[in-house]
Amino acid sequence: MATRREFDYDVCIVGLKCWDLITGAESPKYLGGIESDLVTLARLLASEGLRVALIVYDEGQPAVVDVDGISVCRCFSESAGLPLLRFLIPRATGILRTISRVRSRYVLQMGAGVETGWSAIATKWLARGRKFLFLVGSDTDCMASLPRIDKLRERVVYRIGLKLADRVVAQTDAQAALLKSEFDISAAILRLPNTFRSEMSSSSEQNISPPPRNESGFRILWVGRTDANKRPHWMLELASAYPEHRIDIVGAANIDDSYSRQFREDAARFDNVALHGKVPRGELARLYGSADVLCCTSEFEGFPTTFLEAWSYGLPTVSTVDPGQYLSRYKAGSTVASIEEFLAAVSPKSLMRSGDAWSENAEQLYDEHFSPQACLRRFTEVLGDVAPEQAVDTRA
C-alpha cells in the first residue's frame, strides 16, 4: 500500500499569477478573483497540516521559496520566449517540467486557458497515481464556444484538459448545468472560501480609520477590472443620476484600450466619483468598511470574490449577475437586468428603504455558506471523491 511519503506534497496548485498575492505585495501586479481564491485555498490547506506547493510565474525569485509553510515554485517568465513559439516553449514545457518535478497527490488549476490542458497532461500522462482537478473560474469556462479564449490552439488545449480532469468543480448550479449540456461533464459544486476580512482584522493596517461616510447620500463601491465587459460606465450613469452619492471605483483595465481611456476621461468630470486604481488590501478593506453597497455591472461573471469580501462586512450587493441565486434567495441585495433597473435599485429611496435589511442578510449569508470551515469541509470531500488509488488519507 502506498503511503503519504511517496508524495512530496499533498496538493499542487497552478496559480501562475499568484506571486505578489502570496508574498503580500502592497500593490499586486495581478489582482483577480482567481488569484485571491487560490492563495486563500493554499493558506487554508497549509493551516490544516497539508503539504502545499504553488506554481507561479518567474518574477526573479529563487526556484523554491517557503511562504507561510507553502512551497512557492518558480515556473517561467510570462514574457519569455519568441512569438508563436512561446505557446510551446517555455509555456507548455515550463508547466510540464514543473508539475513533473513537484510530486503531489493532487494538481489543481482554476480558470479556462492553456494552463488547464498543460496541467492535465503533466498530471495524467507524465506521472502515475496523481489526480487533476479543474476549478471553474467563470460561466464562460462552461460554454462550448469559449468566448474568452481567442486562439483555436488554446481552445483545443483547454478542451483536452477539461476532458482529462478527474474532477471538474463548478461554483454554481448554473455552471454545473452548462458543463453537462455543453461538454457532457458532471461537476461537483463548491465555492472556495474567502478570509479577506479575518486577514485584515489581524493586520495593523486596520488600525487606520475608514474614510468618513457621505452625510448627504450613500457611499457606493465598485471593484473590478475597468474593462468593457465589466461596464463600469454604468457607475457614471449612477453618478449623474444621483450626485448626492459618493462613488468609489477600485481597479484598472487589463489592457489600456480606447474604452478604458475614455472611461477615465469621463469619470474625471464627476466630483462625486473617485478612481482609486489598484489599491493595497488594507485600503480595500477600509473602503468595504465605509461603503453602503457594492455594485457589480458585468455582462458575465463566475462567482466574484468581491461578493464574498463584501458580504463578510455585511455589505449588500446590487448586481447584474446572481451566482447561485444567493442574492435573491437571501435578499442580500438586488439583481438587475438593465441600466434602468440598476439606477432604481441604487436610488437613495431604495437604499433608505432596504439597505439595513440587506446588510443583515448579507452577513448571515456569508456566515452560513462561505465561512472557511464550511468551505474547507466541502473541499476535502471533493478530494476524497478522487483520491489516488492505494493512497492513505492526507492527514495520516
Protein Blocks (a to p, Z undefined) as FASTA:
>chain_A
ZZfklpmbfbdcddfklmmmmnopabafbdcfklmmmmmmmmmmmmnopacddddddehi
afbdceehiacddfbdfkgccehjlmmmmmlmmmmmmmmmmccfbdcdehidfklmmmmm
mmmmmpghiacddddfbfklmpmklmmbmblklmmmmmmmmmmpmbdcdfbfklmmmmmm
mnopacdddddddfklmmmmmpmklmpccddddfklccdddeddfdfklommlmmmmmmm
mmmbccddedddfbdcfklmmmmmmmmmpmkbccebjadfklmmmmmmmpmbdcdfbfbd
cbdfklmmmmmnopacddfbdehhlmmmnopaccdfbfklmmmmmgmklmmmmmmmmmmm
mmmmmmmmmgfklmmmmmmmmmmmmgcehiacfkZZ
